[in-house]
Amino acid sequence: MKPRTILLLLGVVLLTALPLWLVQKPDPDAELFGGSDTQGQQAIGELAPNYRPWFESILTPPGKEIESLLFALQAALGAGIIGYWLGVSVTREKYRRAAEKGDDAP
């Protein structure tokens, strides 16, 4: 193998292993799936202890893991829709420019 290839492989291994080695292990008692919702509820509880929500959730997921899964699915669906829209827009623009030039294909 060439020295450059060996250095690249070593770099990939280091970039993969170092973060796993340097990052501290999470506290087993810590909440793993907490987020801004929990922090927001705590802040509201401190600022306005008598606050009552306007409405209740329609669907309450059975666990924090399911809640994270639903959030990830929502993000993936949104990214897919935006990516599709961008692809259609770019293709439409290519066809429009080709039509202005009088070409048959973009």
Chimera marker file (.cmm) of the C-alpha trace (Angstrom):
<marker_set name="trace">
<marker id="1" x="0.000" y="0.000" z="0.000" r="1" g="1" b="0" radius="0.5"/>
<marker id="2" x="1.043" y="3.549" z="-0.617" r="1" g="1" b="0" radius="0.5"/>
<marker id="3" x="1.946" y="5.694" z="2.401" r="1" g="1" b="0" radius="0.5"/>
<marker id="4" x="-0.806" y="8.152" z="1.482" r="1" g="1" b="0" radius="0.5"/>
<marker id="5" x="-3.430" y="5.389" z="1.569" r="1" g="1" b="0" radius="0.5"/>
<marker id="6" x="-2.166" y="4.175" z="4.940" r="1" g="1" b="0" radius="0.5"/>
<marker id="7" x="-2.331" y="7.722" z="6.340" r="1" g="1" b="0" radius="0.5"/>
<marker id="8" x="-5.884" y="8.160" z="5.042" r="1" g="1" b="0" radius="0.5"/>
<marker id="9" x="-6.987" y="4.864" z="6.597" r="1" g="1" b="0" radius="0.5"/>
<marker id="10" x="-5.308" y="5.774" z="9.866" r="1" g="1" b="0" radius="0.5"/>
<marker id="11" x="-7.048" y="9.163" z="9.781" r="1" g="1" b="0" radius="0.5"/>
<marker id="12" x="-10.442" y="7.530" z="9.238" r="1" g="1" b="0" radius="0.5"/>
<marker id="13" x="-9.847" y="5.112" z="12.103" r="1" g="1" b="0" radius="0.5"/>
<marker id="14" x="-8.764" y="7.946" z="14.410" r="1" g="1" b="0" radius="0.5"/>
<marker id="15" x="-11.725" y="10.140" z="13.443" r="1" g="1" b="0" radius="0.5"/>
<marker id="16" x="-14.017" y="7.212" z="14.185" r="1" g="1" b="0" radius="0.5"/>
<marker id="17" x="-12.440" y="5.963" z="17.399" r="1" g="1" b="0" radius="0.5"/>
<marker id="18" x="-11.319" y="9.171" z="19.127" r="1" g="1" b="0" radius="0.5"/>
<marker id="19" x="-14.799" y="10.633" z="19.705" r="1" g="1" b="0" radius="0.5"/>
<marker id="20" x="-15.976" y="7.314" z="21.125" r="1" g="1" b="0" radius="0.5"/>
<marker id="21" x="-12.981" y="7.183" z="23.435" r="1" g="1" b="0" radius="0.5"/>
<marker id="22" x="-12.965" y="10.851" z="24.520" r="1" g="1" b="0" radius="0.5"/>
<marker id="23" x="-16.676" y="11.373" z="25.183" r="1" g="1" b="0" radius="0.5"/>
<marker id="24" x="-17.781" y="10.633" z="28.728" r="1" g="1" b="0" radius="0.5"/>
<marker id="25" x="-20.269" y="7.873" z="29.307" r="1" g="1" b="0" radius="0.5"/>
<marker id="26" x="-23.766" y="9.124" z="30.126" r="1" g="1" b="0" radius="0.5"/>
<marker id="27" x="-25.064" y="8.918" z="33.655" r="1" g="1" b="0" radius="0.5"/>
<marker id="28" x="-27.314" y="5.837" z="33.886" r="1" g="1" b="0" radius="0.5"/>
<marker id="29" x="-29.805" y="7.812" z="35.985" r="1" g="1" b="0" radius="0.5"/>
<marker id="30" x="-29.999" y="10.671" z="33.467" r="1" g="1" b="0" radius="0.5"/>
<marker id="31" x="-32.974" y="11.023" z="31.153" r="1" g="1" b="0" radius="0.5"/>
<marker id="32" x="-31.744" y="10.134" z="27.668" r="1" g="1" b="0" radius="0.5"/>
<marker id="33" x="-34.659" y="11.422" z="25.647" r="1" g="1" b="0" radius="0.5"/>
<marker id="34" x="-35.242" y="14.779" z="27.335" r="1" g="1" b="0" radius="0.5"/>
<marker id="35" x="-35.345" y="17.844" z="25.178" r="1" g="1" b="0" radius="0.5"/>
<marker id="36" x="-36.598" y="21.351" z="24.754" r="1" g="1" b="0" radius="0.5"/>
<marker id="37" x="-40.185" y="20.335" z="25.578" r="1" g="1" b="0" radius="0.5"/>
<marker id="38" x="-39.197" y="19.327" z="29.094" r="1" g="1" b="0" radius="0.5"/>
<marker id="39" x="-37.038" y="22.428" z="29.554" r="1" g="1" b="0" radius="0.5"/>
<marker id="40" x="-39.890" y="24.625" z="28.322" r="1" g="1" b="0" radius="0.5"/>
<marker id="41" x="-42.349" y="23.052" z="30.742" r="1" g="1" b="0" radius="0.5"/>
<marker id="42" x="-39.916" y="23.561" z="33.614" r="1" g="1" b="0" radius="0.5"/>
<marker id="43" x="-39.347" y="27.214" z="32.659" r="1" g="1" b="0" radius="0.5"/>
<marker id="44" x="-43.087" y="27.883" z="32.461" r="1" g="1" b="0" radius="0.5"/>
<marker id="45" x="-43.562" y="26.170" z="35.830" r="1" g="1" b="0" radius="0.5"/>
<marker id="46" x="-40.978" y="28.504" z="37.378" r="1" g="1" b="0" radius="0.5"/>
<marker id="47" x="-42.228" y="31.701" z="35.711" r="1" g="1" b="0" radius="0.5"/>
<marker id="48" x="-45.972" y="31.119" z="36.025" r="1" g="1" b="0" radius="0.5"/>
<marker id="49" x="-46.803" y="28.382" z="38.545" r="1" g="1" b="0" radius="0.5"/>
<marker id="50" x="-50.587" y="28.815" z="38.028" r="1" g="1" b="0" radius="0.5"/>
<marker id="51" x="-50.417" y="28.437" z="34.244" r="1" g="1" b="0" radius="0.5"/>
<marker id="52" x="-52.832" y="25.929" z="32.729" r="1" g="1" b="0" radius="0.5"/>
<marker id="53" x="-52.379" y="24.617" z="29.161" r="1" g="1" b="0" radius="0.5"/>
<marker id="54" x="-55.047" y="25.594" z="26.644" r="1" g="1" b="0" radius="0.5"/>
<marker id="55" x="-55.515" y="22.048" z="25.369" r="1" g="1" b="0" radius="0.5"/>
<marker id="56" x="-54.308" y="18.507" z="25.933" r="1" g="1" b="0" radius="0.5"/>
<marker id="57" x="-52.418" y="16.307" z="23.503" r="1" g="1" b="0" radius="0.5"/>
<marker id="58" x="-54.576" y="14.152" z="21.231" r="1" g="1" b="0" radius="0.5"/>
<marker id="59" x="-52.091" y="11.279" z="21.169" r="1" g="1" b="0" radius="0.5"/>
<marker id="60" x="-49.681" y="10.602" z="23.996" r="1" g="1" b="0" radius="0.5"/>
<marker id="61" x="-46.920" y="8.203" z="22.926" r="1" g="1" b="0" radius="0.5"/>
<marker id="62" x="-46.359" y="5.273" z="25.306" r="1" g="1" b="0" radius="0.5"/>
<marker id="63" x="-42.689" y="6.131" z="25.828" r="1" g="1" b="0" radius="0.5"/>
<marker id="64" x="-39.974" y="8.676" z="25.144" r="1" g="1" b="0" radius="0.5"/>
<marker id="65" x="-38.423" y="6.364" z="22.552" r="1" g="1" b="0" radius="0.5"/>
<marker id="66" x="-41.657" y="6.309" z="20.528" r="1" g="1" b="0" radius="0.5"/>
<marker id="67" x="-41.886" y="10.078" z="20.823" r="1" g="1" b="0" radius="0.5"/>
<marker id="68" x="-38.356" y="10.401" z="19.420" r="1" g="1" b="0" radius="0.5"/>
<marker id="69" x="-39.225" y="7.977" z="16.621" r="1" g="1" b="0" radius="0.5"/>
<marker id="70" x="-42.297" y="9.990" z="15.644" r="1" g="1" b="0" radius="0.5"/>
<marker id="71" x="-40.248" y="13.193" z="15.669" r="1" g="1" b="0" radius="0.5"/>
<marker id="72" x="-37.605" y="11.593" z="13.418" r="1" g="1" b="0" radius="0.5"/>
<marker id="73" x="-40.285" y="10.320" z="11.026" r="1" g="1" b="0" radius="0.5"/>
<marker id="74" x="-41.818" y="13.787" z="10.873" r="1" g="1" b="0" radius="0.5"/>
<marker id="75" x="-38.417" y="15.315" z="10.090" r="1" g="1" b="0" radius="0.5"/>
<marker id="76" x="-37.702" y="12.692" z="7.407" r="1" g="1" b="0" radius="0.5"/>
<marker id="77" x="-41.092" y="13.232" z="5.775" r="1" g="1" b="0" radius="0.5"/>
<marker id="78" x="-40.572" y="17.000" z="5.742" r="1" g="1" b="0" radius="0.5"/>
<marker id="79" x="-37.081" y="16.636" z="4.270" r="1" g="1" b="0" radius="0.5"/>
<marker id="80" x="-38.461" y="14.294" z="1.601" r="1" g="1" b="0" radius="0.5"/>
<marker id="81" x="-41.164" y="16.767" z="0.614" r="1" g="1" b="0" radius="0.5"/>
<marker id="82" x="-38.700" y="19.651" z="0.434" r="1" g="1" b="0" radius="0.5"/>
<marker id="83" x="-36.219" y="17.544" z="-1.569" r="1" g="1" b="0" radius="0.5"/>
<marker id="84" x="-38.957" y="16.489" z="-4.000" r="1" g="1" b="0" radius="0.5"/>
<marker id="85" x="-40.067" y="20.093" z="-4.444" r="1" g="1" b="0" radius="0.5"/>
<marker id="86" x="-36.484" y="21.232" z="-5.106" r="1" g="1" b="0" radius="0.5"/>
<marker id="87" x="-35.969" y="18.435" z="-7.642" r="1" g="1" b="0" radius="0.5"/>
<marker id="88" x="-39.189" y="19.288" z="-9.471" r="1" g="1" b="0" radius="0.5"/>
<marker id="89" x="-38.274" y="22.977" z="-9.507" r="1" g="1" b="0" radius="0.5"/>
<marker id="90" x="-34.802" y="22.356" z="-10.920" r="1" g="1" b="0" radius="0.5"/>
<marker id="91" x="-36.119" y="19.980" z="-13.578" r="1" g="1" b="0" radius="0.5"/>
<marker id="92" x="-38.900" y="22.393" z="-14.525" r="1" g="1" b="0" radius="0.5"/>
<marker id="93" x="-36.322" y="25.169" z="-14.931" r="1" g="1" b="0" radius="0.5"/>
<marker id="94" x="-34.116" y="22.949" z="-17.130" r="1" g="1" b="0" radius="0.5"/>
<marker id="95" x="-37.054" y="22.130" z="-19.397" r="1" g="1" b="0" radius="0.5"/>
<marker id="96" x="-38.079" y="25.781" z="-19.552" r="1" g="1" b="0" radius="0.5"/>
<marker id="97" x="-34.574" y="26.863" z="-20.593" r="1" g="1" b="0" radius="0.5"/>
<marker id="98" x="-34.395" y="24.063" z="-23.165" r="1" g="1" b="0" radius="0.5"/>
<marker id="99" x="-37.750" y="25.135" z="-24.594" r="1" g="1" b="0" radius="0.5"/>
<marker id="100" x="-36.541" y="28.747" z="-24.890" r="1" g="1" b="0" radius="0.5"/>
<marker id="101" x="-33.471" y="27.580" z="-26.832" r="1" g="1" b="0" radius="0.5"/>
<marker id="102" x="-35.610" y="25.375" z="-29.048" r="1" g="1" b="0" radius="0.5"/>
<marker id="103" x="-33.874" y="22.148" z="-28.024" r="1" g="1" b="0" radius="0.5"/>
<marker id="104" x="-35.759" y="18.873" z="-27.804" r="1" g="1" b="0" radius="0.5"/>
<marker id="105" x="-33.961" y="17.650" z="-24.659" r="1" g="1" b="0" radius="0.5"/>
<marker id="106" x="-32.688" y="19.540" z="-21.617" r="1" g="1" b="0" radius="0.5"/>
<link id1="1" id2="2" r="1" g="1" b="0" radius="0.2"/>
<link id1="2" id2="3" r="1" g="1" b="0" radius="0.2"/>
<link id1="3" id2="4" r="1" g="1" b="0" radius="0.2"/>
<link id1="4" id2="5" r="1" g="1" b="0" radius="0.2"/>
<link id1="5" id2="6" r="1" g="1" b="0" radius="0.2"/>
<link id1="6" id2="7" r="1" g="1" b="0" radius="0.2"/>
<link id1="7" id2="8" r="1" g="1" b="0" radius="0.2"/>
<link id1="8" id2="9" r="1" g="1" b="0" radius="0.2"/>
<link id1="9" id2="10" r="1" g="1" b="0" radius="0.2"/>
<link id1="10" id2="11" r="1" g="1" b="0" radius="0.2"/>
<link id1="11" id2="12" r="1" g="1" b="0" radius="0.2"/>
<link id1="12" id2="13" r="1" g="1" b="0" radius="0.2"/>
<link id1="13" id2="14" r="1" g="1" b="0" radius="0.2"/>
<link id1="14" id2="15" r="1" g="1" b="0" radius="0.2"/>
<link id1="15" id2="16" r="1" g="1" b="0" radius="0.2"/>
<link id1="16" id2="17" r="1" g="1" b="0" radius="0.2"/>
<link id1="17" id2="18" r="1" g="1" b="0" radius="0.2"/>
<link id1="18" id2="19" r="1" g="1" b="0" radius="0.2"/>
<link id1="19" id2="20" r="1" g="1" b="0" radius="0.2"/>
<link id1="20" id2="21" r="1" g="1" b="0" radius="0.2"/>
<link id1="21" id2="22" r="1" g="1" b="0" radius="0.2"/>
<link id1="22" id2="23" r="1" g="1" b="0" radius="0.2"/>
<link id1="23" id2="24" r="1" g="1" b="0" radius="0.2"/>
<link id1="24" id2="25" r="1" g="1" b="0" radius="0.2"/>
<link id1="25" id2="26" r="1" g="1" b="0" radius="0.2"/>
<link id1="26" id2="27" r="1" g="1" b="0" radius="0.2"/>
<link id1="27" id2="28" r="1" g="1" b="0" radius="0.2"/>
<link id1="28" id2="29" r="1" g="1" b="0" radius="0.2"/>
<link id1="29" id2="30" r="1" g="1" b="0" radius="0.2"/>
<link id1="30" id2="31" r="1" g="1" b="0" radius="0.2"/>
<link id1="31" id2="32" r="1" g="1" b="0" radius="0.2"/>
<link id1="32" id2="33" r="1" g="1" b="0" radius="0.2"/>
<link id1="33" id2="34" r="1" g="1" b="0" radius="0.2"/>
<link id1="34" id2="35" r="1" g="1" b="0" radius="0.2"/>
<link id1="35" id2="36" r="1" g="1" b="0" radius="0.2"/>
<link id1="36" id2="37" r="1" g="1" b="0" radius="0.2"/>
<link id1="37" id2="38" r="1" g="1" b="0" radius="0.2"/>
<link id1="38" id2="39" r="1" g="1" b="0" radius="0.2"/>
<link id1="39" id2="40" r="1" g="1" b="0" radius="0.2"/>
<link id1="40" id2="41" r="1" g="1" b="0" radius="0.2"/>
<link id1="41" id2="42" r="1" g="1" b="0" radius="0.2"/>
<link id1="42" id2="43" r="1" g="1" b="0" radius="0.2"/>
<link id1="43" id2="44" r="1" g="1" b="0" radius="0.2"/>
<link id1="44" id2="45" r="1" g="1" b="0" radius="0.2"/>
<link id1="45" id2="46" r="1" g="1" b="0" radius="0.2"/>
<link id1="46" id2="47" r="1" g="1" b="0" radius="0.2"/>
<link id1="47" id2="48" r="1" g="1" b="0" radius="0.2"/>
<link id1="48" id2="49" r="1" g="1" b="0" radius="0.2"/>
<link id1="49" id2="50" r="1" g="1" b="0" radius="0.2"/>
<link id1="50" id2="51" r="1" g="1" b="0" radius="0.2"/>
<link id1="51" id2="52" r="1" g="1" b="0" radius="0.2"/>
<link id1="52" id2="53" r="1" g="1" b="0" radius="0.2"/>
<link id1="53" id2="54" r="1" g="1" b="0" radius="0.2"/>
<link id1="54" id2="55" r="1" g="1" b="0" radius="0.2"/>
<link id1="55" id2="56" r="1" g="1" b="0" radius="0.2"/>
<link id1="56" id2="57" r="1" g="1" b="0" radius="0.2"/>
<link id1="57" id2="58" r="1" g="1" b="0" radius="0.2"/>
<link id1="58" id2="59" r="1" g="1" b="0" radius="0.2"/>
<link id1="59" id2="60" r="1" g="1" b="0" radius="0.2"/>
<link id1="60" id2="61" r="1" g="1" b="0" radius="0.2"/>
<link id1="61" id2="62" r="1" g="1" b="0" radius="0.2"/>
<link id1="62" id2="63" r="1" g="1" b="0" radius="0.2"/>
<link id1="63" id2="64" r="1" g="1" b="0" radius="0.2"/>
<link id1="64" id2="65" r="1" g="1" b="0" radius="0.2"/>
<link id1="65" id2="66" r="1" g="1" b="0" radius="0.2"/>
<link id1="66" id2="67" r="1" g="1" b="0" radius="0.2"/>
<link id1="67" id2="68" r="1" g="1" b="0" radius="0.2"/>
<link id1="68" id2="69" r="1" g="1" b="0" radius="0.2"/>
<link id1="69" id2="70" r="1" g="1" b="0" radius="0.2"/>
<link id1="70" id2="71" r="1" g="1" b="0" radius="0.2"/>
<link id1="71" id2="72" r="1" g="1" b="0" radius="0.2"/>
<link id1="72" id2="73" r="1" g="1" b="0" radius="0.2"/>
<link id1="73" id2="74" r="1" g="1" b="0" radius="0.2"/>
<link id1="74" id2="75" r="1" g="1" b="0" radius="0.2"/>
<link id1="75" id2="76" r="1" g="1" b="0" radius="0.2"/>
<link id1="76" id2="77" r="1" g="1" b="0" radius="0.2"/>
<link id1="77" id2="78" r="1" g="1" b="0" radius="0.2"/>
<link id1="78" id2="79" r="1" g="1" b="0" radius="0.2"/>
<link id1="79" id2="80" r="1" g="1" b="0" radius="0.2"/>
<link id1="80" id2="81" r="1" g="1" b="0" radius="0.2"/>
<link id1="81" id2="82" r="1" g="1" b="0" radius="0.2"/>
<link id1="82" id2="83" r="1" g="1" b="0" radius="0.2"/>
<link id1="83" id2="84" r="1" g="1" b="0" radius="0.2"/>
<link id1="84" id2="85" r="1" g="1" b="0" radius="0.2"/>
<link id1="85" id2="86" r="1" g="1" b="0" radius="0.2"/>
<link id1="86" id2="87" r="1" g="1" b="0" radius="0.2"/>
<link id1="87" id2="88" r="1" g="1" b="0" radius="0.2"/>
<link id1="88" id2="89" r="1" g="1" b="0" radius="0.2"/>
<link id1="89" id2="90" r="1" g="1" b="0" radius="0.2"/>
<link id1="90" id2="91" r="1" g="1" b="0" radius="0.2"/>
<link id1="91" id2="92" r="1" g="1" b="0" radius="0.2"/>
<link id1="92" id2="93" r="1" g="1" b="0" radius="0.2"/>
<link id1="93" id2="94" r="1" g="1" b="0" radius="0.2"/>
<link id1="94" id2="95" r="1" g="1" b="0" radius="0.2"/>
<link id1="95" id2="96" r="1" g="1" b="0" radius="0.2"/>
<link id1="96" id2="97" r="1" g="1" b="0" radius="0.2"/>
<link id1="97" id2="98" r="1" g="1" b="0" radius="0.2"/>
<link id1="98" id2="99" r="1" g="1" b="0" radius="0.2"/>
<link id1="99" id2="100" r="1" g="1" b="0" radius="0.2"/>
<link id1="100" id2="101" r="1" g="1" b="0" radius="0.2"/>
<link id1="101" id2="102" r="1" g="1" b="0" radius="0.2"/>
<link id1="102" id2="103" r="1" g="1" b="0" radius="0.2"/>
<link id1="103" id2="104" r="1" g="1" b="0" radius="0.2"/>
<link id1="104" id2="105" r="1" g="1" b="0" radius="0.2"/>
<link id1="105" id2="106" r="1" g="1" b="0" radius="0.2"/>
</marker_set>
